[in-house]
Amino acid sequence: MRIRHGFGRVCENGTKVFGFDLEEDQIVLTELNFQLREIPFEQLLTANAENLPFEDNCIDFIFLFGVLHHTPDTQKAIDEVCRVLKNDGQAVIMLYARGGKHYIKICLIHGLFQGKWF
């Protein structure tokens, strides 16, 4: 099975996918998720959004899901995204809604109830 919506579409057509997280256990879970869904990836690494391990202007597309509001220095993380993103690149950034009720509603209605999490 291959994801035909959301992030899975970004991973198609020979795209080199790199992922990072602060916690090693999240890297392991992401790798397992990608393998189960047959999503190809280049490398998953333990890294910090404030100090990305990439060269300047080398990334076409960045997807940050629930990252920026957890970092101690939000501006530094945004600066890092700008540093590694190519001039014609795109960044998609998701932040949680205040109080979480909107996020929970979106997850339940558009995720769990539609079977998109499994």
C-alpha positions in Angstrom: 0.0 0.0 0.0 1.2 3.5 -0.8 -0.1 6.7 0.6 -1.8 8.7 -2.2 -2.5 11.8 -0.1 -0.6 14.2 2.0 3.1 13.5 2.7 3.1 10.3 0.7 2.6 12.3 -2.5 5.7 14.4 -1.7 7.7 11.2 -1.5 6.8 9.9 -5.0 8.6 10.3 -8.3 12.2 9.9 -7.1 12.2 12.6 -4.4 15.0 12.2 -1.9 13.4 12.4 1.5 15.3 13.3 4.6 13.7 13.4 8.0 14.8 14.6 11.4 13.6 14.6 15.0 15.2 15.3 18.4 14.3 11.9 19.7 15.8 8.6 18.4 12.7 6.7 19.2 10.7 8.9 16.8 13.2 8.3 14.1 12.7 4.5 14.6 8.9 4.9 14.5 9.1 7.0 11.3 11.4 4.6 9.6 9.0 1.7 10.4 6.0 3.8 9.2 7.8 4.6 5.9 8.7 0.9 5.4 5.2 -0.3 6.1 3.7 2.2 3.7 6.5 1.6 1.1 7.5 5.2 1.1 11.1 5.6 0.0 13.4 7.8 2.0 17.1 8.8 1.8 17.9 9.3 5.5 16.3 9.8 8.9 18.4 11.5 11.5 18.5 12.9 15.0 18.8 16.6 14.6 17.7 20.0 15.9 15.6 22.5 13.8 17.9 25.3 15.1 21.0 23.6 13.6 20.0 21.7 10.5 22.7 19.3 9.2 22.4 20.5 5.6 24.3 22.8 3.3 22.9 26.3 2.3 20.3 26.4 -0.5 20.1 22.6 -1.0 16.5 21.7 -0.3 13.5 22.1 -2.6 10.7 21.4 -0.1 10.5 21.5 3.7 7.6 20.2 5.7 7.6 21.0 9.4 4.8 19.3 11.3 4.5 20.5 14.9 8.1 21.6 15.2 8.4 25.4 15.6 6.3 25.9 18.7 8.5 23.3 20.6 11.9 24.9 19.8 13.4 27.3 22.4 14.5 29.8 19.7 11.7 29.9 17.0 13.4 32.6 15.0 16.7 30.6 14.8 14.7 27.6 13.5 13.0 29.8 10.9 16.4 31.2 9.9 17.7 27.6 9.4 14.7 26.8 7.2 15.5 29.9 5.1 19.2 29.0 5.0 18.8 25.4 3.7 15.8 26.1 1.4 16.6 26.8 -2.3 15.6 30.2 -3.6 12.7 28.7 -5.5 11.9 26.2 -2.8 8.8 25.8 -0.7 8.2 25.4 3.1 5.0 24.1 4.6 4.7 24.6 8.3 2.0 23.3 10.6 1.4 24.7 14.0 -1.1 23.4 16.6 -4.2 25.5 17.3 -4.3 27.2 20.7 -6.1 24.9 23.1 -5.8 22.0 20.8 -9.5 21.4 20.3 -9.3 22.4 16.6 -6.3 20.1 16.1 -8.0 17.2 17.8 -11.1 17.7 15.6 -9.0 17.7 12.5 -7.1 14.6 13.5 -10.3 12.7 14.4 -12.5 13.8 11.5 -9.9 13.9 8.7 -7.5 11.3 10.1 -8.7 8.5 12.3 -12.3 8.4 11.2 -11.4 8.3 7.5 -8.8 5.6 8.1 -5.9 7.7 7.0 -3.8 6.8 10.1 -3.7 3.1 9.4 
